[in-house]
Amino acid sequence: MPQSAAIISGIQRMVLYETRARYFLVGSNQAQTKHRVLKIDRTEPKDLVIIDDKHVYNQQEVRELLGRLDLGNRTKIGQKGSSGLSRAVSAFGIVGFVRFLEGYYIVLITKRRKMADIGGHSIYKIEDTSMIYIPNDSVRVTHPDEARYVRIFQNVDLSSNFYFSYSYDLSHSLQYNLTLLQRPYELWSSAASSTEEEVHTQSKQDSFDIFEDEGLPTQVVYGLQNEPYYKYVWNGRLLERVKDIVHHDWLMYIIHGFCGQSKLLIYGRPVHITLIARRSSKFAGTRFLKRGANCEGDVANEVETEQIVHDASVMSFTAGSYSSYVQVRGSVPLYWSQDISTMMPKPPIRLDQADPYAHVAALHFDQMLQRFGSPIIILNLVKKREKRKHEKILSEELYPAVINLNQFLPPDHWIDYIAWDMARYTKSKLCNVLDRLSMIAENVVKRTGFFINRSNFYCHTLRPDDRWGDVGGHITGSGRVQTGVLRTNCVDCLDRTNTAQFMVGKCALAYQLYALGMIDKPKLQFDTDCVRLFEELYEDHGDTLSLQYGGSQLVHRVKTYRKIAPWTQHSKDIMQTLSRYYSNAFSDADRQDAINLFLQVYQPSESKPHLWELPTDFYLHQKSTMALPQDRRSYTLWWSEGILSYLPVPYDEVPCEDNMKKVEVKRVSRFDESTDLYTEFFKPYEITSFDDTFCIAMTNSAREFMPKTVGVDPSPFTVRKPEETGKSVLGNKSSKEETLLQRKTAASAPPPPSEEAISSTSEDDSEEDRDDEGSVSQRSTPIKLLTESGESTRTQEEQQQQTVKEPYGLNLAKFPAEKDLLIYQRFAHLGESQHKVERTEHINLTNIICLEPVSCFAEDSIYAVSPPHADRDSRDVFESHVMTGQGQVRALCRDDMLMYREYVKNRYM
């Protein structure tokens, strides 16, 4: 069966050329071997006229085309002074086209930064954009309010936490993307056959194959172009106007949220931990202005967080090991809001509309069943006991809604509801919050399972763990799939929610590392390098999401709930609370207007009021208020058709007819540029440097958390004391950088330093010295001398046999059976017969051509080589090397000890 691969976008670089009448956007692939041209008309004052000829040009054809355009647009024929075609801007992608009250603008990405790498697929962060007005000045019809709309639109800072990829679908989870590649070919053979004629009619140059004339079959790959999940796409409406006009390579969808990647070194083996958060573009907004849900079941502050763990030593989705776990946060799915006109820090919660049949909750959970499958587990962290009823109002409405919906579902797929007052437990001195959360996390991960694209290792059979057998999910032929999801919420879905998600993520990470064969038990302890690194990644993730929704960083962190936060943290918490209050009171309304305009929830028109004149945006987000629904959904059969028959597997991942229509299949050669990820990543056609190839802005690395002392166990799973941690570089940040961090929500910026980090920088040594010592401590490993006793040799042999048996499933030290030896002898005889060379006479090279043999061997050919002679000293060295490998190290003599002391003295003293 032919393999499947994601199609890499054929347009990754573009140049905008300008004439008086038109813009010409020339896009090319990374190798700049294939080009496409987009023609944008500038003579229309209010309409967007785009022509895409769908033709693929080579470099020579594009140069000739631009030359003809330059010549044809000069004011006088033959004039050389003024160019008729000028280069306006270079870009990496189109964000979209937008119009307010005058003509259209084009928004281009002018700077990007590589943030993560998943199996060779690069994920970029937008660093800078350019907004260019399309119509020419001579036809421009000015409007007095146009400039104000442009300012509001540009209030959405595209340089903070917007991400895109040319070859990886960021709107879907890793599980969805890899499940799509693993579907059998028969399911889309009909779709592929329709495009087969198109492939055969390609030019000889595009489909060139060196084995074509030999009659050998060409290796075929099915390139897949999938439709994005528009709920998490933020420029979908900006591209809607041109989606059906231009080639799909011009369309690039961006997500908003967070993306961070950290490297975990397990004795030199690189494991990348990636955290991707997708913020929903439906019912999006700021803290007090967007609460609850809208009439379509979309909730406020809905973010899907996915943690991906993969072995970075193998860069391939088919050959590598990849694992992911997904969880969701979102506001309570009811009609509720808070009135901020009272200028109170905690405005009273009010229910805006009665929903006795849980219609809104049904729409919301229907979306979740379709995307994640069952079981849906709700972790509600709002307060239960209050002197004045505040948060409790939400619990009293949500629980009956879940009970009402469950009575119509089969018992196997019921929505689970877990209510736990986290704030009350935090105040209690007797209760440990994180212990309770870890128990909930263990139960959740066992029920939902997680995704991994490979089957169990043999060591799992050899050393079974009781917890591993209880892990849920759906087991497939190539691994296991996560079914269901945890949905966490408090009132704001910020501080408490982030800590709860961290604990669930920590539990899932242990199972992921165990499934990848990295640890022997699915359990991770606090104060290990691995968990410190993961905690820092999650706090960076929480700070970013909190700034986007609440206007400040996290107030309560994991250290706060562990009750090990330093006393300086309290003053920081107060400052964050004040910053959040100021942002909510004074700047949230402007940010909400900008989001509404960017997402095209509000589209300006001269026939309706301006955006700043609207008293509320309630009617923009509630479509049912503007028109009566034609078909009313059932209150009892509240799920979409077809979902229930496939549960617990999510309907979106089932290869049914509806889902197959969303996939475009293209039959290409294995080495075609549109699917060849190796050429895309390593660029063998040009001279590159390692810095450019591997320029990933890693959030953290395990090396930063390792201790600086020599001889300590370098394992990232060893529990260390707080003073042993090596993360001292963060303590040198100035207060100016710290305030910049609060304003700029860059994903790669580390969170504020803790007291341990500050105190560990009080050494007299400079940073360079400390880094030097750290690098030495990671390379040096303690050497143990073995005695020559037979007992120690036996234990070493037994350990060696065990380590060999675990990965291979058999003992290689055991003598093979007689039957196996006979099979091997027949195989060896067959090989000798095949490569036998008969030499009847000695060939003298000088008789044929004057050549001197360069080999020093007496007899040398591709079939036989005479081994060189080894003297006695060389044999002794080799035997000593073999004995050392078996654990039998000879006793050190006096010269050896002196040499070692001299080395230590020169290196460390």
HELIX and SHEET records of a PDB file:
HELIX    1   1 GLN A   59  GLY A   72  1                                  14    
HELIX    2   2 ASP A  137  VAL A  139  5                                   3    
HELIX    3   3 GLU A  146  PHE A  153  1                                   8    
HELIX    4   4 LEU A  174  GLN A  182  1                                   9    
HELIX    5   5 TYR A  185  TRP A  188  5                                   4    
HELIX    6   6 SER A  189  HIS A  200  1                                  12    
HELIX    7   7 TYR A  230  TYR A  232  5                                   3    
HELIX    8   8 GLY A  236  LEU A  239  1                                   4    
HELIX    9   9 HIS A  248  TRP A  250  5                                   3    
HELIX   10  10 ILE A  340  THR A  342  5                                   3    
HELIX   11  11 HIS A  359  PHE A  372  1                                  14    
HELIX   12  12 LYS A  392  ASN A  406  1                                  15    
HELIX   13  13 PRO A  411  HIS A  413  5                                   3    
HELIX   14  14 MET A  422  LYS A  427  1                                   6    
HELIX   15  15 VAL A  433  THR A  448  1                                  16    
HELIX   16  16 TYR A  458  LEU A  462  1                                   5    
HELIX   17  17 ASP A  466  GLY A  469  1                                   4    
HELIX   18  18 ASP A  495  ALA A  515  1                                  21    
HELIX   19  19 ASP A  529  TYR A  549  1                                  21    
HELIX   20  20 VAL A  558  ARG A  562  1                                   5    
HELIX   21  21 THR A  568  TYR A  582  1                                  15    
HELIX   22  22 SER A  583  SER A  587  3                                   5    
HELIX   23  23 ASP A  588  PHE A  598  1                                  11    
HELIX   24  24 LEU A  611  GLU A  613  5                                   3    
HELIX   25  25 PHE A  618  HIS A  621  1                                   4    
HELIX   26  26 LYS A  623  THR A  625  5                                   3    
HELIX   27  27 ILE A  643  TYR A  646  1                                   4    
HELIX   28  28 TYR A  651  GLU A  653  5                                   3    
HELIX   29  29 GLU A  657  MET A  660  1                                   4    
HELIX   30  30 LEU A  677  PHE A  682  1                                   6    
HELIX   31  31 PHE A  690  THR A  693  1                                   4    
HELIX   32  32 ALA A  702  GLU A  704  5                                   3    
HELIX   33  33 PRO A  722  GLU A  724  5                                   3    
HELIX   34  34 VAL A  729  ASN A  732  5                                   4    
HELIX   35  35 SER A  735  ARG A  743  1                                   9    
HELIX   36  36 GLU A  755  SER A  759  1                                   5    
HELIX   37  37 GLU A  767  ARG A  779  1                                  13    
HELIX   38  38 GLY A  790  TYR A  808  1                                  19    
HELIX   39  39 GLU A  818  GLN A  834  1                                  17    
HELIX   40  40 LEU A  845  ILE A  848  1                                   4    
HELIX   41  41 ARG A  872  GLY A  885  1                                  14    
HELIX   42  42 ARG A  894  TYR A  908  1                                  15    
SHEET    1   A 3 GLN A   3  ALA A   6  0                                        
SHEET    2   A 3 VAL A 220  ASN A 226  1                                        
SHEET    3   A 3 VAL A 663  SER A 669 -1                                        
SHEET    1   B 5 ILE A  50  ASP A  52  0                                        
SHEET    2   B 5 HIS A  35  ASP A  41 -1                                        
SHEET    3   B 5 ARG A  22  SER A  28 -1                                        
SHEET    4   B 5 ARG A  13  GLU A  18 -1                                        
SHEET    5   B 5 SER A  86  ALA A  91 -1                                        
SHEET    1   C 9 GLY A  93  ARG A  99  0                                        
SHEET    2   C 9 TYR A 104  ILE A 118 -1                                        
SHEET    3   C 9 HIS A 121  TYR A 133 -1                                        
SHEET    4   C 9 PHE A 162  PHE A 164 -1                                        
SHEET    5   C 9 ILE A 255  ILE A 266 -1                                        
SHEET    6   C 9 ARG A 269  ARG A 279 -1                                        
SHEET    7   C 9 VAL A 303  ASP A 311 -1                                        
SHEET    8   C 9 TYR A 322  ARG A 329 -1                                        
SHEET    9   C 9 PHE A 451  ILE A 452 -1                                        
SHEET    1   D 6 GLY A  93  ARG A  99  0                                        
SHEET    2   D 6 TYR A 104  ILE A 118 -1                                        
SHEET    3   D 6 HIS A 121  TYR A 133 -1                                        
SHEET    4   D 6 PHE A 162  PHE A 164 -1                                        
SHEET    5   D 6 ILE A 255  ILE A 266 -1                                        
SHEET    6   D 6 ASN A 700  SER A 701  1                                        
SHEET    1   E11 GLY A  93  ARG A  99  0                                        
SHEET    2   E11 TYR A 104  ILE A 118 -1                                        
SHEET    3   E11 HIS A 121  TYR A 133 -1                                        
SHEET    4   E11 PHE A 162  PHE A 164 -1                                        
SHEET    5   E11 ILE A 255  ILE A 266 -1                                        
SHEET    6   E11 ARG A 269  ARG A 279 -1                                        
SHEET    7   E11 VAL A 303  ASP A 311 -1                                        
SHEET    8   E11 TYR A 322  ARG A 329 -1                                        
SHEET    9   E11 VAL A 485  ASN A 489  1                                        
SHEET   10   E11 ILE A 376  ASN A 380  1                                        
SHEET   11   E11 ASP A 416  ALA A 419  1                                        
SHEET    1   F 2 TRP A 336  GLN A 338  0                                        
SHEET    2   F 2 ILE A 349  LEU A 351 -1                                        
SHEET    1   G 2 HIS A 474  THR A 476  0                                        
SHEET    2   G 2 GLY A 479  VAL A 481 -1                                        
END                                                                             
